[in-house]
Amino acid sequence: MRHDSGGVTGLGAVGRRDTADDCDTAENRGATANHGATVNDHGATVNDREAAVDFDVIVDRRGTASFKWDKYEGRDVIPLWVADMDFAAPSAIIAALHQRVAHGVFGYTREPDGLTAAVQASLLVEYAWRVEPEWLVWLPGLVSGLNVLCRAIGERGDSVATFTPVYPPFLTAPVLAERNVAKVPLVWDEGGWRMDLDTLERSLTPRTRLLLLCSPHNPVGRVWSEAELRAVAQIACEHGLVIGSDDIHAGLVLDEDKRHIPIATLDVDTAGRTITLMAPSKTFNIPGLGCSFAVISDPSLREAFRRAMEGIVPHVNVLGYVAAQAAYEAGEVWRRHLIAYLQGNRDLVERELSAMPGLSVAHVEATYLAWVDARQSGLADPTRAFEQAGVGLSDGAAFDGPGFVRLNFGCRRALLAEGLARMRSALP
């Protein structure tokens, strides 16, 4: 998958709109990775202590300065809003952190060679994606990466296109970079949520430089198919767009018949125009440790991205690096247990909500987030009504989805069941 040329075919200067004649050539199609290939079994390297994981254990997060739980401090409100889980991290990560803390010195730190190798091995095993060490740019958080991305591509006054509803930083990062946001609504039909590619093309202007993609999608829970991704890549190629792909939920695919495909793995051209943002934080529940990375194969894009970081983005902290390495080296068995538990939680959410009058929810293919349509519920302000009933959800308006709420089911099943019961009690 390596793309060694000094520039990107059809891209021109960084973020410049320039059509390409070879967007979908047989040669490029032939470069597609065999996503089903595996090199070795992650299970061969995991810690045996993860052989049995009990996600029903109560972990009291009160009094820990938890952003999620402190919002409702002193109130009888179950927090099912911001996207972190209530589960303890894998024991391998905790052990690695203890070992590093015992060393006692916490100076400035670069990324460990072992972490780079672990990320390379993980991407190869999971997606047949051969990534060179120099393609990796380390970040203290994925939101930082989204903001850097919007500053690195194009100029002030240019346009950034994205599908909505979407994770709120997709909407704020372009504005903070003095770019315009072209919102392309996802379409709901009987088959679920889908991208409206015709509307996407109509939204593009000569100043559209960047397309932001959330894959898997937060909040609607879609795992984009290869056909959908190829269609997006084709449009990007024809219009000379850079693709910024947020793949932070890649490790949380719940449907066994679905697989995550990083859009950069489709072909050489798409790889050369894509900046992929990834992290272990959502999958292994370590967002507070702040370690993410960008995968950028094209040297000119990588240089522009690094230049936009200068003087603004701090280095990753030492414990973030340690936790990330342990996650990729020894977290796979824990992740498999997590997926099985989240599948049960997802099924509970879909079953209960489908029986509540005025509420509906699309099937969640990935993530631990359910996007709930409350527009027919009779509630003037669903978020407030549910909060008054004792369950805290994310207001869909922040995602450009007024009338919806987002529910985080990454918690103990008994707590989730109680939250769902409280939602039912709020309905007229």
N, C-alpha and C positions, 0 to 999 in steps of 0.2 A: 504493500500500500504506500510505500515511500514515494514522495513527489519531490525530486531533487532540483527541479529547475529554479532559476533565480526569481521567476515571477509566475503569475497565474495566467494561463491562456484565457483571453477574453476579458480579463479584469482590469488591465491597465494599472493606473495609479491606485493606491489603496482606497477602496470604496467608490471608485469612479464607475459610473454607469456606462457600460460598453458591451454591445452584443457580441456573441461568440458564434462561430460557424460550426464548432465541433462539440457542442454541448452533449450530444447523445450519440456518440460514435460507437461503432462496434468495438473499437479498441478500449474505449472507456467502460463500456458495459462489461467487457471481459475482465476488467480490473476489479470487479466486485468480489469482495471476500466471500469465502464459504463460511457463512455465519454458523453453520452447524458443526464445524470442525472443532475438535478439542485437542489440546496438547497433553494435558495431564489432569488428574482429578484434584480439585482443591481439597477434597477430603483427606488427601494424603499428607497435608501439611497442617491440618487444624489441631487445636488443643483438645485432647480427649475429654477435658472437663466440660466441654459444650455438648457432650453426648445427650444430656438431659437438661432441658431448659423449662422452667416453670414461669410462664408469663402471667400467672394468676397471683403471684406473690405480691403483697402490698408493699409498695415503696412510697413512703410518706415524703412528698416533696415540699410540704409546708415548712417555712422557716429556712429555706435554702436559697432565698432570693431568686426563686424561679419566676421568670417572666410570665410563663403560662399560668402558674398557680397564684402568684401574688396579685394578679389583676382583680381577683375576687376575695382577697384576704378579709377574713372576718364575716364573710357572707356564705350562705348555703347555696353555692352555685358550683356545679360540676364543670370544670374547664375543658371543653372539647373544641378548642379554637386553634391557636397557633400551632404550626407544624413541627412539634417535637413529640416524641413518645414518652410514656411514663415508665418504660422498662429500663432496668439496669443494663449498661453496656456489656458486651461479651467479656467473659472473665479474662480472656487473653489480653484484651486491651487494658483492663484494670491492672493486671499483673505487670504488663510492660510499663505502665505509668508509675506503679510503685517502684519498680527497679530503677527507672530514670530519676525519680524524686530522691531515692536513697543516695544517688551520686552527690547531690547537694549543690552542684554548680549549674547555674542556669544562664549562661552567657549567650551572646548572639550566635545563632545557629543557621547553617545552610541546610538544604534538604539532604538527608542521609542517602548514600548510594543504595542502601538496602530498600529504601522506600521507592526510589525510582525503579529499581528492578521489580519490586512487588507490583507496582502499578502497570508496568509493561507486561508482566506475566498475567495479571488479571484481565487486562484488555485483550490479550491474545487468546486466553482461554474462553472468555465470555463472548467475544465478538469477532474472533479471528482477525483482530486489528493489530498490525505490527507498527508500533509507535517507537520512534527513535528518542533517546533521552533528551536531545536538544529541542524537541517539539513541546516539552512540558514547561509551563510557566506557572510557578507556585503562587497562590493567593491566600490571604487570610480569611476569605469567605466568598461564596458564590455571588452574593449581591455586589460585592466590590468588583467582581469580574464583569457583571452586567454593566455597571457604571463605567468601567474602563473601556469596555467594548464600544459603548455609545460615544465615548470621547475619541476613540482611536480611528473610527471609520467616518469618512466624510468630513464635512465642515459645519460650522454654525449655520442654522437655517435649513439644513438638509432634512430629509424625512426618513423615519424608521417605521417599517410596517410590522405588525404583529397581529395574531389572532386573539380575539377576546370572547369570553372572559379569560383572564390570565392572572397569574401571580403579580401582585401590585407593583413590584420593582420594574417589571417590563413596561409599565406605563409611566413611572416616575423617572427612571434612568435617562431616557431620551430628553425629557424636559430639563433635567438638571444639566445635561450636556448642550442645552440650547438647540435641540433638534425638535422637529415636529413629529407627532405620533399619528400614523395612519392605522386606525383600528378596523380590523376585518372580522366581523362577527362569525363565530362558529355557528353551524346550522344544526338544529335538532330535528331529527326525523325518527321514524319508528326503529331504525337501526342504531340509534344513538347519535352522539355528536360527531360531526364531520367538518372538514375544512371546505370553505367555499372558495375554490381556486379562481373561478371567474371573477368574483368580487375582488380577490387579491390582485389580479392583473389590472382591473379597472382602477384600483387605488394607487397604482404605481405612477410616479411622475418622473421627469428627468432629474429630479433632485432626490429620488429615493436611492439610498446607498446600502441600507442594511435591512435584513429580515430577521427578526427575533423569533425563534422557534422554541416552544416548551415541549420536551420529549423525554419521557412520557409527560402527559399534559396535566398541569396543576391549574385549575381545580377539577376539570371534567373527568380525569382518570383514564384518558385514552392512551393506548399503545398504538402509535401510528404504524400502519402497515408499510411494507416495502413499496407497494404501488403508490401510496399516498406520498411517501418521502421522495420517490423518484419524480413525481409530478411537481412537488415543491422545488426540488433541485433543478428541474428543467426550466422552470420559471426564473429561478435565480440566475441560471446560466444565460438565458436569453436576454435578461435585463441587466446583466452585469452586477448583481447584488452579492454582497458578503452575507453569509448565513451565520448568525450567532445562535448556537443551539445549547440550551440549558438541559443537560441530561442528568441532573442531580438525583432523580428518582429511578434511574436505570436499574438499580438492584432490587426494585420493589414491584416487579411484575407479578401479579397475583393469578392471572389466568394461565393455566398450564399449556394452552394451545396458542399463546401469544409469546413473542420474543421481542426484546428491545433491539433495534438496529440504530446505531449511531449514524446519522445522515452522512457523516464524513467517510464512512466505509463503502458508500455506494459505488464510487468510481473516482478516477484521478482528478477530474475537473472539480467535482464537488468537494473532495478532500482539500484541494488547493484554495477554495474560496470559503472554507468553514472554520470557525473558531468554536470549539466544543468546550463547554464548562462542565466539570464533574467534581464530585467530592464523596467521601465516605460518610458524611455527616448524617444524612437522612437514613440511609440503610442501616447503619450501626448505632444510631442514636447518640452521636457525639457532636452536635452542632455548636455547643458552647466551647469546643476546643479549637475551632476556627482553622481548618486546613482544607483548601480546595486547590484545583489546578485547571489550567486551560491546556488543551491540546491544539497546537497550531503548526501544521506541516509546512505552510508556505513561509519562506524567510521574510518577505516584505510585510506580510500581515503580522508576523511575530514581532518584528522590529517596531512596527507602529503600535502594537499592543504594549510592548515594554516601555516605549517612549511615553505613552499616556499614563503609565504607572509611576513614572519618575517623580520623586519628591512628595508623593501623595499616599501611595499604598505601602503600608508597613510590611516587614517580613512576617512569615508565619512563625508562631511561637514554638518553642522547643517541644512542649507537650503535645501540641497539635500534630507535629511531625511523627512523634512516637506513637500516638494513638492511630494515626492513619496507616502507618506501616504494620502495626499489629492487626488492624482490621483486614487489610488486604492479604496478609500472610496467614492469618489464623482465625478469621471470622466466618468462614463459609458455612460450617455446620450450624452455628448459631443463626445465621441468616436463613438457612433452610427451615429451621424450627420457627423462626419469626414469620416467614411467609405462610406457613401452615396455620399459625395462630391468626394472622391477619385475614386469611381467607375466611376463617370462621367468623371473625368480627364483621367483615364485609357482608357476608351472607346474612348475619343477624340484622345489620343496618338495612339492607335492601328489603328483607322480609317484613320488618316492622314498619318501615316508612311507607311501603306499598299499601299497607293496611290503614294508614292514617288519612282521613278525608282532607283533600286539598293539598296534599304533599306528594311529590314524585321525585324519584332519583334515578339517574342513569346508572347502568351497570358499571362498576368500578373495575377496570382491567388492570390498573396499576396505581401505586401510591397507597397511603392509608387515609385518604381524604375523599369524602363523599360530597358531591355538589347537589344540593337539595333545592328543588323548585317549590317555593312557597307562595307563588303568585296567586294561586287559586284557594289559598287557605282561609281567606277572610281576615287575615291579620294585617293591620295597617303598617306595622313595623315588625316584621317577623323576628329580627334579631333581638329587639327589646322585649317582645312578648315571651320568647323562649328564655331569655335571661331572667325575667320576672318569675318564670316557672321553675327556675333553678338550674338552667343549663346554658353555658356560655358558648356561642358559636361565632364564627367569623362572618361579618356582614358582607354579602355579595357585592354591594355597591363598590367596595374598594377594588374588586376584580373587574369592574365594569359589567356587573351582573345584578342590578337592583332587583329586589324581590326574591333573590336566592340567598341561601346561607351555606357555608362550608362547615362540614362536621369532620373532626379528627377522631378516627376510631383506633388510634394507636394507644390503647389503654387496656386495663383489665376488663374482661368481658362482663363481670358483674357491675362494674362502674358504668360501662357503656349501656348495659340494659337499663340501669336506673336513669341514665340521661335520656334514653329514648322514651321511657315511661313519662318523664317530666315533659318532654316535647308533646306527647299525646295530650297531656293534661292542659297544655296551653291552647289547644285548638278549640274554636267555638263549637 
